[in-house]
Amino acid sequence: MIMLASRGILYTPFHGYVLRLWGMQSVDSKNMHRVMSKGTNIGLAPGGFEEATISTDKALRVFVKERKGFIKMALKYGYKVSPVLTLGETQIYNTWDHLIKIRLFLNKFKIPSVVHWTKYGIVPDPHHDLYTVVGRPLQLPTIPNPTKEEIDHWHQAYMQDL
């Protein structure tokens, strides 16, 4: 499996270097076509920077309502899409949850505006449990040029399963 992430993350000092060493690749459209045309399993977080930006230790939030590109790509190649949710992530970091609109605006330019810390610096607090729930795979049909309606239909099915 290949994990995909934003170029903004992959080219940040230290974090990006480590992620690239671990084999993480860019989530951009060109790379996704290259990887998916080979039938390679991929993992990605559709919520991206925005989900990290709106996350707080007070509420579980996801950012997928307007994220349909991964569904479009999965339809083009007939992939299975498994909804995954990790519970407890918001407890392993303290977050700054002010100026959300400005920070979401910066995200549009691929500028990460996530501010997080722990008593260990940037290392996650190890005193909290994480629970990852993996939903049943949703087998998408192969549609080389999916319509907006087809993308919307399968995106809605994904969100319902999530």
C-alpha contacts under 8 A as a table, 3 or more apart, distances in Angstrom:
res1	aa1	res2	aa2	distance
1	M	40	T	6.63
1	M	41	N	4.78
1	M	42	I	5.22
1	M	43	G	6.95
2	I	23	G	7.14
2	I	24	M	6.50
2	I	25	Q	7.25
2	I	40	T	7.41
2	I	41	N	6.42
2	I	42	I	4.76
2	I	43	G	6.23
3	M	23	G	7.42
3	M	24	M	5.06
3	M	25	Q	6.38
3	M	42	I	5.64
3	M	43	G	4.66
3	M	44	L	5.95
4	L	24	M	5.63
4	L	25	Q	4.89
4	L	26	S	5.32
4	L	27	V	4.84
4	L	42	I	7.02
4	L	43	G	6.13
4	L	44	L	5.20
5	A	9	I	6.75
5	A	10	L	6.85
5	A	24	M	6.84
5	A	25	Q	6.22
5	A	26	S	5.20
5	A	27	V	5.07
5	A	44	L	6.61
5	A	45	A	7.65
5	A	48	G	7.87
6	S	9	I	5.42
6	S	10	L	6.38
6	S	26	S	5.64
6	S	27	V	5.55
6	S	28	D	7.23
6	S	48	G	7.51
6	S	110	K	7.80
7	R	10	L	4.83
7	R	11	Y	6.04
7	R	26	S	5.59
7	R	27	V	7.36
7	R	28	D	7.77
7	R	110	K	7.93
8	G	11	Y	5.61
8	G	12	T	6.43
8	G	110	K	5.75
8	G	111	I	6.53
8	G	112	P	6.99
9	I	12	T	5.39
9	I	15	H	7.23
9	I	16	G	5.59
9	I	112	P	7.59
10	L	15	H	7.25
10	L	16	G	3.93
10	L	17	Y	6.83
10	L	19	L	6.58
10	L	20	R	6.55
10	L	24	M	7.84
10	L	25	Q	7.65
10	L	26	S	7.31
11	Y	15	H	7.97
11	Y	16	G	4.88
11	Y	17	Y	6.99
12	T	15	H	6.04
12	T	16	G	4.87
12	T	17	Y	7.42
13	P	16	G	5.88
13	P	17	Y	6.59
14	F	17	Y	5.13
14	F	18	V	6.21
15	H	18	V	5.32
15	H	19	L	6.18
16	G	19	L	5.06
16	G	20	R	6.08
17	Y	20	R	5.26
17	Y	21	L	6.20
18	V	21	L	5.03
18	V	22	W	6.33
19	L	22	W	5.07
19	L	23	G	6.56
19	L	24	M	5.48
20	R	23	G	5.01
20	R	24	M	4.97
20	R	25	Q	6.74
21	L	24	M	7.37
25	Q	31	N	7.96
26	S	31	N	6.47
26	S	32	M	7.93
27	V	31	N	6.49
27	V	32	M	6.12
27	V	44	L	7.69
28	D	31	N	5.58
28	D	32	M	6.20
29	S	32	M	5.04
29	S	33	H	6.16
30	K	33	H	5.29
30	K	34	R	6.35
31	N	34	R	4.98
31	N	35	V	6.12
32	M	35	V	5.19
32	M	36	M	5.76
32	M	73	M	7.78
33	H	36	M	5.25
33	H	37	S	5.75
33	H	73	M	7.68
34	R	37	S	5.52
34	R	38	K	6.99
35	V	38	K	5.61
35	V	39	G	6.96
35	V	40	T	5.92
36	M	39	G	4.95
36	M	40	T	5.62
36	M	41	N	7.54
36	M	42	I	7.91
36	M	77	Y	6.72
37	S	40	T	7.67
37	S	77	Y	6.86
39	G	77	Y	7.78
45	A	48	G	5.69
46	P	63	F	7.46
46	P	64	V	6.22
46	P	67	R	6.45
46	P	70	F	7.14
47	G	50	E	5.97
47	G	51	E	4.72
47	G	52	A	7.57
47	G	62	V	6.41
47	G	63	F	4.59
47	G	64	V	5.47
47	G	67	R	7.25
48	G	51	E	5.57
48	G	52	A	6.64
48	G	63	F	7.83
49	F	52	A	5.13
49	F	53	T	5.95
49	F	107	N	6.29
49	F	110	K	7.93
49	F	112	P	5.93
49	F	113	S	7.50
49	F	114	V	7.40
50	E	53	T	4.90
50	E	54	I	6.25
50	E	63	F	6.52
50	E	104	L	6.21
50	E	107	N	6.51
51	E	54	I	5.37
51	E	55	S	6.10
51	E	61	R	7.00
51	E	62	V	5.65
51	E	63	F	5.01
52	A	55	S	5.22
52	A	114	V	6.25
53	T	97	D	7.75
53	T	100	I	7.23
53	T	103	R	7.04
53	T	104	L	6.97
53	T	112	P	7.99
53	T	113	S	6.37
53	T	114	V	5.04
53	T	115	V	7.80
54	I	61	R	6.91
54	I	97	D	7.07
54	I	100	I	6.88
55	S	59	A	7.01
55	S	60	L	6.67
55	S	61	R	5.90
55	S	62	V	7.95
55	S	90	T	6.65
55	S	95	T	7.54
55	S	97	D	7.65
56	T	59	A	5.75
56	T	60	L	7.24
56	T	90	T	5.92
56	T	94	N	7.50
56	T	95	T	5.73
56	T	96	W	7.53
56	T	97	D	6.37
57	D	60	L	7.75
57	D	90	T	4.78
57	D	91	Q	5.50
57	D	93	Y	7.55
57	D	94	N	6.58
57	D	95	T	6.87
58	K	90	T	7.77
59	A	90	T	7.70
60	L	90	T	7.06
63	F	66	E	7.52
63	F	67	R	7.50
64	V	67	R	4.80
64	V	68	K	7.60
64	V	159	M	7.67
65	K	68	K	7.75
65	K	159	M	7.67
67	R	70	F	7.24
68	K	71	I	5.28
68	K	72	K	6.33
68	K	151	I	7.04
68	K	152	D	7.62
68	K	155	H	6.38
69	G	72	K	4.97
69	G	73	M	6.22
70	F	73	M	5.14
70	F	74	A	6.08
71	I	74	A	4.97
71	I	75	L	6.08
71	I	151	I	6.40
71	I	154	W	6.99
71	I	155	H	6.15
72	K	75	L	5.17
72	K	76	K	6.33
72	K	146	P	6.76
72	K	151	I	5.79
73	M	76	K	5.07
73	M	77	Y	6.52
74	A	77	Y	5.35
74	A	78	G	5.64
74	A	79	Y	4.82
74	A	80	K	7.21
74	A	81	V	7.34
74	A	140	L	6.91
74	A	142	T	7.96
75	L	78	G	4.98
75	L	79	Y	6.53
75	L	140	L	5.79
75	L	141	P	5.97
75	L	142	T	5.25
75	L	143	I	5.38
75	L	144	P	7.12
75	L	146	P	6.81
75	L	151	I	7.73
76	K	142	T	5.55
76	K	143	I	4.98
76	K	144	P	4.39
76	K	145	N	6.46
76	K	146	P	6.95
77	Y	142	T	5.50
77	Y	143	I	7.22
77	Y	144	P	7.06
78	G	139	Q	7.35
78	G	140	L	5.33
78	G	141	P	4.95
78	G	142	T	3.89
78	G	143	I	7.05
79	Y	139	Q	6.38
79	Y	140	L	5.78
79	Y	141	P	7.55
79	Y	142	T	7.61
80	K	137	P	5.67
80	K	138	L	5.29
80	K	139	Q	4.29
80	K	140	L	5.76
81	V	137	P	5.38
81	V	138	L	5.06
81	V	139	Q	6.50
81	V	140	L	7.35
81	V	158	Y	7.69
82	S	134	V	6.70
82	S	135	G	5.72
82	S	136	R	5.99
82	S	137	P	4.28
82	S	138	L	6.01
83	P	134	V	6.04
83	P	135	G	5.12
83	P	136	R	7.29
83	P	137	P	7.22
83	P	158	Y	6.72
83	P	159	M	7.98
83	P	161	D	6.60
83	P	162	L	5.14
84	V	132	T	6.98
84	V	133	V	5.68
84	V	134	V	4.54
84	V	135	G	6.08
84	V	162	L	6.85
85	L	132	T	5.73
85	L	133	V	5.35
85	L	134	V	6.70
85	L	162	L	7.34
86	T	89	E	6.46
86	T	130	L	6.61
86	T	131	Y	5.50
86	T	132	T	4.10
86	T	133	V	6.16
87	L	90	T	7.71
87	L	130	L	5.72
87	L	131	Y	5.06
87	L	132	T	6.14
87	L	133	V	7.86
88	G	91	Q	5.34
88	G	92	I	7.02
88	G	128	H	7.08
88	G	129	D	6.28
88	G	130	L	4.84
88	G	131	Y	6.59
89	E	92	I	5.61
89	E	93	Y	7.55
89	E	130	L	6.36
90	T	93	Y	6.20
90	T	94	N	7.71
91	Q	94	N	7.17
91	Q	128	H	6.63
92	I	118	T	7.51
92	I	124	P	5.29
92	I	125	D	4.80
92	I	126	P	7.07
92	I	127	H	7.72
92	I	128	H	6.13
93	Y	116	H	5.95
93	Y	117	W	5.56
93	Y	118	T	5.40
93	Y	124	P	6.00
93	Y	125	D	6.49
94	N	116	H	5.45
94	N	117	W	5.30
94	N	118	T	5.86
95	T	114	V	7.83
95	T	115	V	5.78
95	T	116	H	4.47
95	T	117	W	6.67
96	W	114	V	7.84
96	W	115	V	5.55
96	W	116	H	6.48
97	D	100	I	6.58
99	L	102	I	5.51
99	L	103	R	6.23
100	I	103	R	5.04
100	I	104	L	5.98
101	K	104	L	5.15
101	K	105	F	6.15
102	I	105	F	5.00
102	I	106	L	6.37
103	R	106	L	5.07
103	R	107	N	6.37
103	R	113	S	5.37
103	R	114	V	7.86
104	L	107	N	4.96
104	L	108	K	6.75
104	L	113	S	7.54
105	F	108	K	5.42
105	F	109	F	7.45
106	L	109	F	5.51
106	L	110	K	6.85
106	L	111	I	5.34
106	L	112	P	7.07
106	L	113	S	6.73
107	N	110	K	4.88
107	N	111	I	4.93
107	N	112	P	5.69
107	N	113	S	6.66
108	K	111	I	7.21
116	H	122	I	7.19
117	W	120	Y	7.58
117	W	121	G	5.51
117	W	122	I	5.20
117	W	123	V	7.66
117	W	124	P	7.90
118	T	121	G	5.15
118	T	122	I	6.15
118	T	123	V	6.80
118	T	124	P	6.48
118	T	125	D	6.15
119	K	125	D	7.40
120	Y	123	V	5.56
120	Y	124	P	7.22
120	Y	125	D	6.92
125	D	128	H	6.67
126	P	129	D	7.77
135	G	161	D	6.90
135	G	162	L	7.03
136	R	161	D	7.97
138	L	158	Y	7.27
140	L	154	W	7.51
143	I	146	P	5.37
146	P	150	E	5.92
146	P	151	I	6.39
147	T	150	E	5.15
147	T	151	I	6.24
148	K	151	I	5.11
148	K	152	D	6.01
149	E	152	D	5.01
149	E	153	H	6.04
150	E	153	H	5.08
150	E	154	W	6.34
151	I	154	W	5.42
151	I	155	H	5.94
152	D	155	H	5.04
152	D	156	Q	6.02
153	H	156	Q	5.29
153	H	157	A	6.40
154	W	157	A	4.93
154	W	158	Y	6.17
155	H	158	Y	5.02
155	H	159	M	6.19
156	Q	159	M	5.08
156	Q	160	Q	6.09
157	A	160	Q	5.16
157	A	161	D	6.27
158	Y	161	D	5.17
158	Y	162	L	6.12
159	M	162	L	4.95
